[in-house]
Amino acid sequence: MRIVNIHEAKTQLSRLVEQAVAGEPFIIAKAGRPLVKVMALDAAEPGQEQRLGFMAGRFQVPDDFDRMGDETIEKLFGGEQ
């Protein structure tokens, strides 16, 4: 992995970032001591994020979901002891 000093990183940042995005991560060092590693993120492109339905098919909701616990709730709030 390529190591660049902090001065070179400041002057060549755009080029270095483009290389990192292309799959060539690099390390920024100061006085020969590695400080940070720069690499591309695996983030979705803007507009490609999908929130609704992202868990579709991963679990099943029971048919009586909206009635689960009715008897217990009725006993607690209906006055039955």
Buried (B, 14 or more C-beta within 10 A) or exposed (E): EEEBEEEBBEEEEEEBBEBBEEEBBBBBBEEEEEEEEBBEEEEEEEEEEEEEEEEEEEEEEEEEEEEEEEEEEEEEEEEEE
